[in-house]
Amino acid sequence: MSHFDKHIFFCLNRREDGRASCAEHQAEALQGYAKDRVKALGLSGPGKVRVNKAGCLDRCEHGPVAVVYPEGVWYTFVDKHDIDEIVESHLRDGKVVERLKID
């Protein structure tokens, strides 16, 4: 059994070569917001959800991006409303947010 039920990794990569990167789209601020929301809803801690920072996840063209494991569901997001929906629907209720999902 895993220490956490779910992990959500947020790409915080900043590319220096001019290509698009998640850091250009408020990824760090929204990762922090997600972490705060998970804690506020009582979803954080052992056996629950872990909100992680990640380096390049190599999907910046869809950016910003996050991935939820163990399901392997990839999301894009643009604002706090999107983060609320991912946290409440997927992380809390176990329902994938189809409108934000990327393949």
DRENDRENSE-524777 format. One record per residue: residue in one letter; residue number from 1; chain; z, x, y of N, C-alpha, C in turn. Coordinates in steps of 0.001 Angstrom, whole numbers. Layout:
! residues N
PT   residu   num   chaine        nz        nx        ny       caz       cax       cay        cz        cx        cy
PT        A   NUM        A         Z         X         Y         Z         X         Y         Z         X         Y
...
! end
This chain:
! residues 103
PT   residu   num   chaine        nz        nx        ny       caz       cax       cay        cz        cx        cy
PT        M     1        A         0       845     -1185         0         0         0         0       885      1242
PT        S     2        A      -802       532      2207      -921      1296      3443       303      1067      4342
PT        H     3        A       584      2043      5166      1693      1919      6124      1427       813      7146
PT        F     4        A       149       626      7504      -256      -441      8427     -1224     -1374      7704
PT        D     5        A     -1177     -2650      8045     -2099     -3628      7488     -3493     -3458      8073
PT        K     6        A     -3541     -3205      9391     -4823     -3034     10087     -4705     -1908     11104
PT        H     7        A     -5821     -1240     11307     -5970      -261     12386     -7138      -726     13237
PT        I     8        A     -7001      -611     14554     -8152      -784     15425     -8309       517     16203
PT        F     9        A     -9482      1113     16068     -9801      2369     16729    -10734      2090     17899
PT        F    10        A    -10360      2572     19077    -11170      2441     20283    -11826      3774     20598
PT        C    11        A    -13138      3777     20697    -13844      4993     21106    -13561      5247     22587
PT        L    12        A    -13061      6441     22881    -12791      6836     24266    -13658      8021     24663
PT        N    13        A    -14733      8237     23933    -15594      9393     24138    -16272      9390     25509
PT        R    14        A    -16344     10578     26085    -17096     10794     27325    -18135     11875     27050
PT        R    15        A    -19398     11503     27088    -20478     12453     26847    -20835     13156     28144
PT        E    16        A    -21067     14433     28043    -21403     15250     29215    -22903     15466     29370
PT        D    17        A    -23690     14955     28427    -25130     15216     28443    -25953     14104     29096
PT        G    18        A    -25288     13143     29718    -25997     12076     30406    -26230     10828     29577
PT        R    19        A    -26007     10903     28264    -26161      9709     27431    -24979      8770     27666
PT        A    20        A    -25187      7505     27385    -24129      6503     27564    -22909      6868     26726
PT        S    21        A    -21746      6555     27257    -20516      6788     26501    -19517      5670     26787
PT        C    22        A    -18635      5464     25839    -17657      4377     25947    -16707      4566     27128
PT        A    23        A    -16382      5802     27441    -15452      6072     28541    -15977      5568     29882
PT        E    24        A    -17268      5423     30001    -17866      4923     31246    -17642      3428     31443
PT        H    25        A    -17104      2757     30448    -16975      1295     30473    -15532       832     30320
PT        Q    26        A    -14600      1533     30940    -13180      1159     30948    -12546      1131     29553
PT        A    27        A    -13077      1922     28627    -12567      1902     27256    -11093      2299     27195
PT        E    28        A    -10685      3297     27969     -9296      3742     27901     -8341      2676     28429
PT        A    29        A     -8684      2069     29551     -7830      1021     30112     -7740      -183     29172
PT        L    30        A     -8857      -543     28565     -8852     -1696     27673     -8162     -1386     26343
PT        Q    31        A     -8192      -136     25896     -7423       255     24710     -5928       122     25011
PT        G    32        A     -5518       567     26182     -4119       427     26589     -3704     -1028     26683
PT        Y    33        A     -4595     -1851     27212     -4320     -3287     27301     -4171     -3887     25895
PT        A    34        A     -5043     -3500     24971     -4958     -3998     23598     -3628     -3610     22962
PT        K    35        A     -3211     -2381     23186     -1937     -1911     22636      -777     -2745     23179
PT        D    36        A      -805     -3013     24480       232     -3844     25098       229     -5266     24537
PT        R    37        A      -960     -5845     24348     -1072     -7218     23813      -555     -7294     22384
PT        V    38        A      -916     -6293     21565      -451     -6269     20183      1076     -6216     20143
PT        K    39        A      1663     -5385     20997      3126     -5298     21052      3736     -6613     21530
PT        A    40        A      3160     -7193     22592      3699     -8432     23163      3672     -9583     22163
PT        L    41        A      2688     -9586     21275      2568    -10653     20278      3359    -10352     19008
PT        G    42        A      4066     -9224     18992      4869     -8869     17832      4061     -8435     16625
PT        L    43        A      2859     -7926     16884      1958     -7542     15796      2013     -6052     15461
PT        S    44        A      2753     -5261     16216      2745     -3810     16009      3875     -3375     15096
PT        G    45        A      3683     -2221     14487      4722     -1639     13650      4313     -1547     12198
PT        P    46        A      5146      -915     11386      4850      -749      9966      4538     -2080      9285
PT        G    47        A      3491     -2073      8483      3071     -3281      7785      2276     -4236      8642
PT        K    48        A      2044     -3848      9886      1330     -4729     10815        93     -4010     11359
PT        V    49        A       -57     -3957     12678     -1259     -3426     13330      -954     -2147     14077
PT        R    50        A     -1871     -1211     14015     -1806        33     14789     -3040        98     15675
PT        V    51        A     -2833       299     16982     -3928       458     17950     -4085      1945     18206
PT        N    52        A     -5267      2480     17882     -5513      3915     17963     -6594      4277     18965
PT        K    53        A     -6432      5464     19557     -7492      6092     20343     -8361      6893     19386
PT        A    54        A     -9641      6949     19670    -10543      7746     18840    -11492      8531     19732
PT        G    55        A    -11951      9626     19208    -13040     10359     19842    -14326      9614     19551
PT        C    56        A    -15414     10312     19577    -16713      9670     19393    -16808      8987     18039
PT        L    57        A    -17172      7709     18063    -17436      6955     16846    -18940      6819     16615
PT        D    58        A    -19731      7478     17455    -21197      7569     17332    -21896      6216     17410
PT        R    59        A    -21341      5317     18228    -21970      4005     18449    -21985      3669     19938
PT        C    60        A    -21954      4695     20779    -21835      4494     22223    -22972      3663     22822
PT        E    61        A    -24114      3608     22127    -25212      2793     22652    -24852      1317     22687
PT        H    62        A    -23822       926     21952    -23323      -455     21957    -22099      -597     22842
PT        G    63        A    -21698       462     23489    -20412       651     24134    -20024      -326     25209
PT        P    64        A    -18716      -392     25361    -17699       303     24593    -17527      -340     23216
PT        V    65        A    -17012       444     22268    -16867       -53     20907    -15467       193     20362
PT        A    66        A    -15116      -655     19396    -13882      -507     18621    -14210      -944     17201
PT        V    67        A    -13445      -433     16253    -13648      -817     14855    -12295     -1141     14234
PT        V    68        A    -12266     -2229     13459    -11055     -2669     12782    -11169     -2330     11297
PT        Y    69        A    -10156     -1611     10804    -10077     -1290      9379     -8829     -1933      8800
PT        P    70        A     -8851     -2359      7543     -9759     -1904      6508    -11070     -2679      6413
PT        E    71        A    -11258     -3715      7218    -12458     -4539      7104    -13743     -3817      7511
PT        G    72        A    -13644     -2846      8400    -14836     -2150      8882    -15665     -3001      9822
PT        V    73        A    -15010     -3852     10600    -15707     -4728     11558    -15782     -4010     12903
PT        W    74        A    -17005     -3885     13426    -17268     -3215     14702    -17406     -4251     15806
PT        Y    75        A    -16787     -3932     16948    -16856     -4815     18113    -17308     -4052     19352
PT        T    76        A    -17930     -4803     20247    -18109     -4363     21610    -17293     -5315     22478
PT        F    77        A    -16988     -4905     23695    -16140     -5715     24575    -16407     -5293     26012
PT        V    78        A    -16105     -6181     26958    -16333     -5831     28360    -15115     -6042     29248
PT        D    79        A    -14170     -6866     28807    -13035     -7166     29683    -11801     -7582     28867
PT        K    80        A    -10730     -7903     29579     -9479     -8282     28931     -9620     -9558     28109
PT        H    81        A    -10458    -10470     28552    -10692    -11702     27789    -11218    -11372     26391
PT        D    82        A    -12160    -10435     26311    -12701    -10024     25012    -11615     -9385     24148
PT        I    83        A    -10787     -8548     24751     -9690     -7910     24013     -8713     -8962     23508
PT        D    84        A     -8365     -9924     24348     -7472    -11010     23921     -8041    -11720     22697
PT        E    85        A     -9338    -11974     22725     -9971    -12688     21622     -9945    -11860     20331
PT        I    86        A    -10205    -10567     20431    -10158     -9696     19254     -8735     -9632     18708
PT        V    87        A     -7765     -9432     19586     -6368     -9312     19154     -5887    -10620     18527
PT        E    88        A     -6111    -11722     19206     -5576    -12995     18725     -6339    -13535     17520
PT        S    89        A     -7650    -13479     17567     -8437    -14044     16473     -8453    -13127     15252
PT        H    90        A     -8829    -11859     15451     -8981    -10974     14291     -7654    -10358     13847
PT        L    91        A     -6978     -9690     14756     -5776     -8957     14353     -4612     -9870     13990
PT        R    92        A     -4471    -10977     14695     -3374    -11903     14398     -3757    -12931     13334
PT        D    93        A     -4936    -13577     13512     -5299    -14714     12671     -6266    -14378     11528
PT        G    94        A     -6810    -13147     11511     -7699    -12730     10427     -9106    -13281     10497
PT        K    95        A     -9523    -13775     11681    -10863    -14346     11845    -11717    -13420     12706
PT        V    96        A    -12859    -12993     12177    -13769    -12123     12902    -14314    -12847     14130
PT        V    97        A    -14419    -12128     15235    -14974    -12679     16474    -16476    -12403     16453
PT        E    98        A    -17223    -13361     15967    -18667    -13168     15749    -19426    -12813     17024
PT        R    99        A    -19053    -13400     18154    -19807    -13153     19392    -19683    -11716     19892
PT        L   100        A    -18637    -10997     19463    -18420     -9615     19905    -18766     -8596     18812
PT        K   101        A    -19051     -9068     17627    -19319     -8197     16488    -20673     -7505     16643
PT        I   102        A    -20703     -6228     16268    -21967     -5493     16215    -22177     -5011     14783
PT        D   103        A    -23431     -4893     14407    -23760     -4423     13047    -24050     -2941     13026
! end
